[in-house]
Amino acid sequence: MRKLFFTLLFFFFTGSMLVAQSSENSFTLMEAITYAYSNNYNIKIANENIADADAQIIERRAAGIPTLNGIIDFQHFLRVPISVLPEQFEVFAIDPVTGMLPPDYSNQAAFVLRNSLNAGLNLNALIFDGSYFTALKAAKAFKEYVGQELATQERSVRDQVVAAYLPTLIVDENLKILQKNIINLEGMLNETKATYEAGFVEQLDVDRLELSLANLRTEVDNLSRQKDLALNYLKFTMGYPVNEPLSVADNLENLLQFATDEDLTAPVSYMNRPEYRVAQTGMKLNELNIQVNKDGYLPSVTGFANYQYGYQGNSLFGKDGFWVPTSAVGLRVNVPIFDGWNKKAKIEQAKIRMEIDRKRILLLEQSIELEVANARTEYLTAMERTQSQEKNLALAQKIFDTTQIKYRSGVGSSLEVTQAEQGLYQTQQNFIQARYELLVAKQKLDTVLGK
């Protein structure tokens, strides 16, 4: 009894692990997109750009924060520099009694001591700079720019994942239908063989069905390999390990949604498109660039303060040395006068770039209008094709069922069954393809509308 308990416990935990593993490797479309947002390298690079923009804001802000530096300066003369005194200094050295220069008099003298040590603090503070706050605004606008680039990159990755995910679904749908058709054909083949053994049909009828069955099985093998290729590409777009198993949890029926009247008739909103917002922020950056260069014509004022405590002496910290404290405060005003028209040229360049960006935005607006118009037309076309193929499928199924009834009743031929069967298979594929194209058209419509 105890052995049976542990055996059941083992199978319970093993089954739980298998279910968990299967669930972990199976993705719905939204789960695949979410996974790609965290693992796709293009999005990781875009996130690094945002971190870099944050660092640039800190760098720009630091220019206006007072800085404090500590300084230690030590100097030891291996040979003390000597200066030659002018002849006028001889007057001060003449002995007043003899009226002569002392015997040990020399016109060479040292005005520095062998050792000097200075330690101090320097404080610098920006008091006024017209370009400081504009540059800080530009750094924040740049962060907004790279943030919008991240949104653009996420939209691009989302479209790539959708484009890679949907083909796996159409392969699955085709495989399901083929498996169903194989089961039906195997049943008909068994009936035909029995009828042949009874002498009511020819060997040719059996051969035709066996050939059809072999073709279906070959098609299943081909589709299985195509699914492997589609899953590998899906793994790549998601940033998923290629060697790890992965399966799709959605199907065409679950994902198929129809466009609303607003999707098909409402005016286009450009700001819903992330690339349009990027272009608008680029214009803002150019405006700030112009302002930064204009601010460069304004004077800048900085303040400073320093305190030093210095030692001078021939011996290091000897009795012949002395300590001297010094301190100072002041202002430094920098007034731009002439820079060879450097800032003027930069302003003109920024204005030209801004005008180019303005024209690009107008071109982008026209492009968006065209994309939306085409996407709406493609969706309506796909919808009509799907409805038509659905009617064709019902008709093909009716023809196939009628042909089977006639064949089993002995009033139809196997050739008619084969032709009806091939017509049904083709119509089934056409219907699946039409639904797939409708789903792709809806996804494209959502993309161009910025949804």
C-alpha positions as CSV (number, residue, x, y, z in Angstrom):
1,M,0.0,0.0,0.0
2,R,2.8,2.3,0.9
3,K,4.6,1.6,-2.4
4,L,1.4,2.4,-4.3
5,F,1.1,5.7,-2.4
6,F,4.6,6.8,-3.4
7,T,4.1,5.7,-7.0
8,L,0.9,7.8,-7.3
9,L,2.7,10.7,-5.6
10,F,5.6,10.4,-8.1
11,F,3.2,10.4,-11.1
12,F,1.3,13.4,-9.7
13,F,4.4,15.6,-9.4
14,T,5.7,14.4,-12.7
15,G,2.5,15.2,-14.4
16,S,2.3,18.6,-12.7
17,M,5.8,19.4,-13.9
18,L,5.0,18.4,-17.5
19,V,1.8,20.5,-17.5
20,A,3.8,23.5,-16.1
21,Q,6.5,23.0,-18.7
22,S,3.9,22.7,-21.5
23,S,2.2,25.9,-20.3
24,E,5.5,27.8,-20.0
25,N,6.4,27.0,-23.6
26,S,2.9,27.7,-25.1
27,F,2.2,31.3,-26.0
28,T,-0.9,33.2,-27.1
29,L,-0.3,36.0,-29.5
30,M,-0.4,38.6,-26.7
31,E,1.9,36.5,-24.5
32,A,4.4,36.3,-27.4
33,I,4.3,40.1,-27.9
34,T,4.8,40.6,-24.1
35,Y,7.7,38.2,-24.2
36,A,9.3,40.0,-27.1
37,Y,9.0,43.4,-25.3
38,S,11.3,42.0,-22.6
39,N,13.7,39.9,-24.7
40,N,13.9,41.4,-28.3
41,Y,17.4,43.0,-28.6
42,N,16.1,46.0,-30.6
43,I,13.9,46.9,-27.6
44,K,16.7,46.3,-25.2
45,I,18.9,48.7,-27.2
46,A,16.0,51.3,-27.1
47,N,15.8,50.9,-23.3
48,E,19.6,51.5,-23.1
49,N,19.1,54.7,-25.1
50,I,16.6,55.9,-22.5
51,A,19.1,55.2,-19.7
52,D,21.7,57.2,-21.6
53,A,19.2,60.1,-22.0
54,D,18.7,60.1,-18.2
55,A,22.5,60.3,-17.7
56,Q,22.6,63.2,-20.2
57,I,20.0,65.1,-18.1
58,I,22.2,64.6,-15.0
59,E,25.2,65.8,-17.0
60,R,23.4,69.0,-18.2
61,R,22.1,69.7,-14.7
62,A,25.6,69.3,-13.2
63,A,26.8,72.3,-15.2
64,G,24.7,74.6,-13.0
65,I,25.6,73.0,-9.7
66,P,28.5,74.5,-7.7
67,T,31.7,72.4,-7.8
68,L,34.2,72.0,-5.0
69,N,37.7,70.7,-5.5
70,G,40.5,70.0,-3.1
71,I,44.0,70.7,-4.2
72,I,47.4,69.6,-2.8
73,D,50.5,70.9,-4.5
74,F,54.0,70.0,-3.4
75,Q,57.2,71.3,-5.0
76,H,60.9,70.6,-4.2
77,F,63.7,72.3,-6.0
78,L,66.6,70.0,-6.7
79,R,68.5,73.2,-7.5
80,V,67.1,76.5,-6.3
81,P,66.8,79.1,-9.2
82,I,69.2,82.0,-8.9
83,S,68.6,85.6,-9.9
84,V,71.3,88.2,-10.7
85,L,70.7,91.5,-8.8
86,P,71.1,94.8,-10.6
87,E,74.0,97.1,-9.7
88,Q,71.6,99.4,-7.9
89,F,71.3,96.8,-5.1
90,E,75.0,97.3,-4.3
91,V,74.2,100.5,-2.5
92,F,72.3,98.6,0.2
93,A,75.2,96.2,0.7
94,I,78.0,98.9,1.2
95,D,79.6,99.0,4.7
96,P,78.9,102.4,6.1
97,V,82.2,102.5,7.9
98,T,84.5,101.4,5.1
99,G,82.3,102.5,2.3
100,M,83.2,99.2,0.6
101,L,81.3,96.1,-0.3
102,P,81.8,93.2,2.1
103,P,84.2,90.5,0.9
104,D,81.5,87.8,0.8
105,Y,79.1,90.0,-1.2
106,S,77.5,88.4,-4.3
107,N,75.1,89.8,-6.8
108,Q,73.4,86.4,-7.1
109,A,70.4,85.7,-4.9
110,A,67.6,83.1,-4.5
111,F,64.1,84.4,-4.0
112,V,62.4,81.0,-3.4
113,L,62.9,78.3,-0.8
114,R,63.7,74.8,-1.6
115,N,60.3,73.3,-0.5
116,S,56.8,74.5,-0.9
117,L,53.5,72.8,0.0
118,N,50.0,74.2,-0.7
119,A,46.7,72.6,0.3
120,G,43.4,74.3,-0.4
121,L,39.8,74.3,-1.6
122,N,38.4,75.8,-4.8
123,L,34.7,76.6,-5.2
124,N,33.2,77.5,-8.5
125,A,29.5,78.3,-9.2
126,L,27.6,79.2,-12.3
127,I,25.7,82.4,-11.6
128,F,24.2,83.2,-15.1
129,D,24.4,81.4,-18.4
130,G,21.6,81.9,-20.9
131,S,22.2,78.6,-22.6
132,Y,22.1,76.5,-19.4
133,F,18.3,76.2,-18.9
134,T,17.8,75.8,-22.7
135,A,20.3,73.0,-22.8
136,L,18.5,71.4,-19.8
137,K,15.2,71.6,-21.7
138,A,16.9,70.0,-24.7
139,A,18.2,67.1,-22.6
140,K,14.7,66.4,-21.3
141,A,13.2,66.7,-24.8
142,F,15.8,64.2,-26.0
143,K,14.7,61.8,-23.3
144,E,11.1,62.2,-24.6
145,Y,12.5,61.6,-28.1
146,V,14.2,58.3,-27.3
147,G,11.1,57.3,-25.2
148,Q,9.0,57.8,-28.3
149,E,11.6,55.8,-30.3
150,L,11.1,53.0,-27.8
151,A,7.3,53.1,-28.5
152,T,8.1,53.0,-32.3
153,Q,10.4,50.1,-31.8
154,E,7.8,48.2,-29.7
155,R,5.3,48.8,-32.4
156,S,7.7,47.4,-35.0
157,V,8.5,44.4,-32.9
158,R,4.8,43.8,-32.2
159,D,4.1,43.8,-36.0
160,Q,7.0,41.4,-36.5
161,V,5.7,39.0,-33.9
162,V,2.2,39.1,-35.4
163,A,3.7,38.5,-38.9
164,A,5.6,35.6,-37.6
165,Y,2.8,34.2,-35.4
166,L,-0.1,34.1,-37.8
167,P,1.6,31.8,-40.4
168,T,1.9,29.1,-37.7
169,L,-1.9,29.3,-37.2
170,I,-2.7,28.9,-40.9
171,V,-0.4,25.8,-41.0
172,D,-2.2,24.4,-37.9
173,E,-5.6,25.0,-39.5
174,N,-4.4,23.2,-42.7
175,L,-3.0,20.3,-40.7
176,K,-6.3,19.9,-38.8
177,I,-8.3,19.8,-42.0
178,L,-5.8,17.4,-43.7
179,Q,-5.9,15.1,-40.7
180,K,-9.7,15.1,-40.8
181,N,-9.7,14.5,-44.6
182,I,-7.2,11.6,-44.1
183,I,-9.5,9.9,-41.6
184,N,-12.5,10.3,-44.0
185,L,-10.5,9.1,-46.9
186,E,-9.2,6.1,-45.0
187,G,-12.8,5.1,-44.2
188,M,-13.8,5.4,-47.9
189,L,-10.7,3.4,-48.9
190,N,-11.6,0.6,-46.6
191,E,-15.1,0.6,-47.9
192,T,-13.8,0.6,-51.5
193,K,-11.4,-2.3,-50.8
194,A,-14.3,-4.3,-49.4
195,T,-16.4,-3.5,-52.4
196,Y,-13.6,-4.4,-54.7
197,E,-13.1,-7.8,-53.0
198,A,-16.8,-8.3,-53.5
199,G,-16.3,-7.7,-57.2
200,F,-18.4,-4.5,-57.6
201,V,-15.6,-2.0,-58.3
202,E,-12.3,-2.1,-60.2
203,Q,-8.8,-2.0,-58.9
204,L,-8.5,1.4,-60.5
205,D,-10.9,2.8,-58.0
206,V,-8.8,1.5,-55.1
207,D,-5.6,2.9,-56.7
208,R,-7.1,6.3,-57.1
209,L,-8.1,6.5,-53.4
210,E,-4.7,5.2,-52.3
211,L,-3.0,7.8,-54.4
212,S,-5.1,10.6,-52.9
213,L,-4.4,9.3,-49.4
214,A,-0.6,9.2,-50.1
215,N,-0.7,12.8,-51.5
216,L,-2.5,14.0,-48.3
217,R,0.1,12.3,-46.1
218,T,2.9,13.9,-48.1
219,E,1.2,17.3,-47.7
220,V,1.0,16.7,-43.9
221,D,4.7,16.1,-43.8
222,N,5.4,19.2,-45.9
223,L,3.2,21.3,-43.6
224,S,4.9,20.0,-40.5
225,R,8.3,21.1,-41.8
226,Q,6.8,24.5,-42.7
227,K,5.5,24.8,-39.2
228,D,9.0,24.2,-37.8
229,L,10.4,26.9,-40.0
230,A,7.6,29.3,-39.0
231,L,8.2,28.6,-35.3
232,N,11.9,29.2,-35.6
233,Y,11.2,32.6,-37.2
234,L,8.7,33.3,-34.4
235,K,11.4,32.4,-31.8
236,F,13.8,34.8,-33.5
237,T,11.4,37.8,-33.4
238,M,10.5,37.1,-29.8
239,G,14.1,36.7,-28.7
240,Y,13.3,33.2,-27.6
241,P,16.0,30.5,-27.5
242,V,15.9,28.7,-30.9
243,N,16.8,25.3,-29.4
244,E,13.9,25.5,-26.8
245,P,10.5,24.0,-27.6
246,L,7.7,26.5,-28.4
247,S,4.0,26.1,-29.4
248,V,1.2,28.6,-30.2
249,A,-1.9,28.6,-28.1
250,D,-4.2,30.7,-30.2
251,N,-6.1,29.9,-33.4
252,L,-7.5,31.9,-36.3
253,E,-11.0,31.8,-34.8
254,N,-9.9,33.4,-31.5
255,L,-7.9,36.1,-33.1
256,L,-10.3,37.0,-35.9
257,Q,-11.9,40.4,-35.1
258,F,-13.9,42.6,-37.4
259,A,-13.3,46.3,-38.0
260,T,-15.8,48.8,-36.6
261,D,-17.4,51.6,-38.6
262,E,-15.1,54.1,-36.9
263,D,-12.0,52.1,-38.1
264,L,-13.3,52.3,-41.7
265,T,-14.6,55.9,-41.8
266,A,-13.2,58.1,-39.0
267,P,-10.7,60.9,-39.9
268,V,-7.0,59.9,-39.5
269,S,-5.3,60.9,-36.2
270,Y,-1.6,61.4,-36.9
271,M,-0.7,61.6,-33.3
272,N,-1.8,57.9,-32.8
273,R,1.3,56.9,-34.8
274,P,4.5,56.7,-32.7
275,E,6.7,57.7,-35.6
276,Y,4.7,60.9,-36.1
277,R,5.3,61.8,-32.4
278,V,9.0,61.1,-32.9
279,A,9.0,63.5,-35.8
280,Q,7.2,66.2,-33.8
281,T,9.7,65.9,-30.9
282,G,12.6,66.1,-33.5
283,M,11.2,69.5,-34.5
284,K,11.1,70.6,-30.9
285,L,14.8,69.5,-30.5
286,N,15.7,71.6,-33.5
287,E,13.9,74.7,-32.1
288,L,15.8,74.2,-28.8
289,N,19.1,73.9,-30.7
290,I,18.4,77.2,-32.4
291,Q,17.7,78.8,-29.0
292,V,20.9,77.3,-27.4
293,N,23.0,79.0,-30.1
294,K,21.2,82.3,-29.7
295,D,21.8,82.2,-26.0
296,G,25.5,81.8,-26.8
297,Y,25.5,85.6,-27.6
298,L,24.7,86.4,-24.0
299,P,27.4,87.0,-21.3
300,S,28.0,84.3,-18.7
301,V,28.9,84.9,-15.1
302,T,30.6,82.5,-12.8
303,G,31.7,83.0,-9.2
304,F,34.7,81.4,-7.4
305,A,36.2,81.2,-4.0
306,N,39.4,79.5,-2.8
307,Y,41.3,79.0,0.4
308,Q,44.9,77.8,0.6
309,Y,47.3,77.0,3.4
310,G,50.9,76.9,2.2
311,Y,54.3,76.1,3.6
312,Q,57.6,77.5,2.5
313,G,61.1,76.3,3.7
314,N,64.5,75.0,2.8
315,S,63.9,71.9,4.9
316,L,60.7,70.1,4.9
317,F,58.7,71.2,7.9
318,G,61.9,72.5,9.5
319,K,62.3,75.4,11.9
320,D,63.4,77.7,9.0
321,G,60.0,77.2,7.3
322,F,56.7,79.1,7.7
323,W,53.0,78.5,7.0
324,V,50.9,81.1,5.2
325,P,47.1,81.1,4.7
326,T,45.6,82.7,1.7
327,S,41.9,83.1,0.5
328,A,40.1,84.9,-2.3
329,V,36.6,85.4,-3.8
330,G,35.7,86.8,-7.2
331,L,33.5,86.9,-10.3
332,R,34.4,86.0,-13.8
333,V,32.3,87.5,-16.6
334,N,32.7,86.1,-20.1
335,V,31.3,88.5,-22.8
336,P,31.2,87.0,-26.4
337,I,32.4,89.6,-28.8
338,F,33.3,87.9,-32.1
339,D,33.5,84.2,-32.9
340,G,34.0,84.3,-36.6
341,W,30.3,83.9,-37.3
342,N,30.4,80.4,-35.8
343,K,27.1,80.6,-33.9
344,K,25.4,82.4,-36.8
345,A,26.3,79.4,-39.1
346,K,25.1,76.9,-36.5
347,I,21.8,78.8,-36.2
348,E,21.3,78.8,-40.0
349,Q,22.1,75.1,-40.1
350,A,19.5,74.3,-37.4
351,K,16.9,76.4,-39.2
352,I,17.5,74.5,-42.4
353,R,17.2,71.2,-40.6
354,M,14.0,72.3,-39.0
355,E,12.6,73.3,-42.4
356,I,13.6,69.9,-43.7
357,D,11.9,68.2,-40.8
358,R,8.8,70.2,-41.4
359,K,8.6,69.0,-45.0
360,R,9.2,65.4,-43.8
361,I,6.3,65.7,-41.4
362,L,4.1,66.9,-44.2
363,L,5.3,64.0,-46.3
364,L,4.6,61.6,-43.4
365,E,1.1,62.9,-43.1
366,Q,0.4,62.2,-46.8
367,S,2.0,58.7,-46.3
368,I,-0.2,58.0,-43.3
369,E,-3.3,59.0,-45.2
370,L,-2.4,56.8,-48.1
371,E,-1.6,53.8,-45.8
372,V,-4.9,54.2,-44.0
373,A,-6.9,54.4,-47.3
374,N,-5.1,51.3,-48.7
375,A,-5.5,49.4,-45.5
376,R,-9.2,50.1,-45.4
377,T,-9.6,49.0,-49.0
378,E,-7.6,45.8,-48.4
379,Y,-9.7,45.0,-45.4
380,L,-13.0,45.3,-47.2
381,T,-11.6,43.2,-50.1
382,A,-10.5,40.5,-47.7
383,M,-13.8,40.6,-46.0
384,E,-15.7,40.1,-49.3
385,R,-13.2,37.3,-50.3
386,T,-13.8,35.5,-46.9
387,Q,-17.6,35.7,-47.3
388,S,-17.3,34.4,-50.9
389,Q,-15.0,31.5,-49.9
390,E,-17.3,30.5,-47.0
391,K,-20.2,30.1,-49.5
392,N,-17.9,28.2,-51.9
393,L,-16.8,25.9,-49.0
394,A,-20.4,25.0,-48.2
395,L,-21.1,24.3,-51.9
396,A,-18.0,22.2,-52.3
397,Q,-18.9,20.2,-49.2
398,K,-22.4,19.6,-50.6
399,I,-20.9,18.4,-53.9
400,F,-18.5,16.1,-52.1
401,D,-21.2,14.6,-49.9
402,T,-23.6,14.1,-52.9
403,T,-20.8,12.4,-54.9
404,Q,-20.0,10.0,-52.0
405,I,-23.7,9.1,-51.7
406,K,-23.9,8.4,-55.5
407,Y,-20.7,6.4,-55.4
408,R,-21.9,4.2,-52.5
409,S,-25.2,3.7,-54.3
410,G,-23.4,2.5,-57.3
411,V,-24.5,5.3,-59.7
412,G,-21.2,7.3,-59.5
413,S,-17.6,6.7,-60.4
414,S,-14.5,6.9,-58.3
415,L,-13.2,9.6,-60.7
416,E,-16.1,11.8,-59.7
417,V,-15.3,11.2,-56.0
418,T,-11.7,12.0,-56.6
419,Q,-12.5,15.2,-58.5
420,A,-15.0,16.3,-55.8
421,E,-12.5,15.5,-53.1
422,Q,-9.8,17.6,-54.7
423,G,-12.3,20.4,-55.2
424,L,-13.2,20.3,-51.6
425,Y,-9.6,20.3,-50.4
426,Q,-8.8,23.2,-52.6
427,T,-11.8,25.1,-51.4
428,Q,-11.0,24.4,-47.8
429,Q,-7.5,25.8,-48.3
430,N,-8.9,28.8,-50.1
431,F,-11.2,29.5,-47.2
432,I,-8.4,29.2,-44.6
433,Q,-6.2,31.5,-46.7
434,A,-9.1,34.0,-47.0
435,R,-9.6,34.1,-43.2
436,Y,-5.8,34.4,-42.8
437,E,-5.7,37.4,-45.2
438,L,-8.6,39.0,-43.4
439,L,-6.8,38.6,-40.1
440,V,-3.6,40.1,-41.6
441,A,-5.7,43.0,-43.2
442,K,-7.2,43.7,-39.8
443,Q,-3.8,43.7,-38.1
444,K,-2.4,46.1,-40.7
445,L,-5.5,48.4,-40.4
446,D,-4.9,48.5,-36.6
447,T,-1.2,49.3,-37.2
448,V,-1.8,52.2,-39.7
449,L,-4.5,53.6,-37.4
450,G,-2.0,53.5,-34.5
451,K,-4.2,51.2,-32.4
